[in-house]
């Protein structure tokens, strides 16, 4: 059976020092500030592509950038872009994400 799955994407922003996620720009190159970012993409052929904050590589270009333009108790709105790599982020194949947008409920 060669049935393909629907493409999916998961974005994450984590603050190791605690505190709320607020409107602003978050990148994979902010580990020294206690911020970690990840992007996990599964394409229609069920291939997985990934990129995340790597404390040993704080010069990813393009890494993943997530910009929250608006956040409230009920919604989070923003944009995202960057590269994700096959083999759990090791590559060599990659996909470039451009002009991604989100408008999701906050739970």
C-alpha positions in Angstrom: 0.0 0.0 0.0 1.5 3.3 -1.1 -1.1 5.5 0.6 0.4 8.8 1.6 -0.3 10.7 4.7 -1.4 14.3 4.8 1.5 16.7 5.2 1.9 18.1 8.8 4.1 20.6 10.6 4.8 21.1 14.2 6.4 24.2 15.6 7.7 24.6 19.2 9.2 27.5 21.2 10.5 26.5 24.6 11.9 28.9 27.3 14.2 26.9 29.7 14.3 29.9 32.1 10.5 29.9 32.4 8.1 32.7 31.7 5.5 33.4 29.1 5.9 33.2 25.4 5.2 36.7 24.1 5.0 38.4 20.7 8.4 38.6 19.1 10.9 36.7 16.9 12.4 33.4 18.0 15.2 31.6 16.2 17.2 28.4 16.6 20.2 30.6 17.4 19.0 31.9 20.9 20.2 29.1 23.1 22.3 31.5 25.2 19.0 33.3 26.1 17.4 30.0 27.2 15.2 29.8 24.1 14.8 26.6 22.0 12.9 26.4 18.7 12.0 23.4 16.6 10.2 22.6 13.4 9.1 19.0 12.5 7.7 18.6 9.0 6.2 15.4 7.5 5.5 15.5 3.8 2.8 13.8 1.8 5.1 10.8 1.2 5.6 10.4 5.0 9.2 11.6 4.9 10.2 13.5 8.0 12.3 16.7 8.0 13.4 18.4 11.2 15.4 21.3 12.5 15.9 22.6 16.1 18.1 24.6 18.3 21.6 23.0 18.6 23.7 24.6 21.4 26.8 23.4 19.5 25.7 25.2 16.3 24.4 28.7 17.1 25.1 30.0 13.6 22.4 28.2 11.5 21.6 30.2 8.4 18.9 29.7 7.5 17.8 28.1 10.6 14.1 28.2 11.7 12.6 31.5 12.6 9.2 31.8 14.2 7.6 35.3 14.6 4.6 35.7 16.8 2.8 38.8 15.7 -0.1 38.5 18.2 -0.8 36.3 21.2 -3.7 36.4 23.6 -5.3 34.0 26.0 -7.3 32.4 23.1 -5.2 32.8 19.8 -1.6 32.8 18.6 -0.8 34.3 15.2 2.4 34.6 13.3 4.8 33.5 10.6 7.7 30.9 10.2 10.4 30.1 7.7 13.7 28.3 7.4 15.2 24.9 6.5 14.3 21.5 7.7 16.5 18.4 7.1 15.8 14.7 6.5 17.3 12.0 8.8 16.1 13.6 12.1 17.7 16.9 11.0 21.1 15.5 9.8 20.4 15.8 6.1 21.7 16.0 3.5 18.4 16.5 1.8 16.4 19.5 3.0 13.2 21.5 2.4 13.1 25.3 2.5 10.0 26.6 4.2 9.0 30.1 3.1 6.1 32.4 4.0 4.6 29.9 6.5 1.7 31.4 8.6 -0.2 30.2 11.6 -3.3 31.3 13.4 -4.1 28.7 16.1 -6.1 28.5 19.3 -4.2 28.7 22.7 -5.1 26.0 25.2 
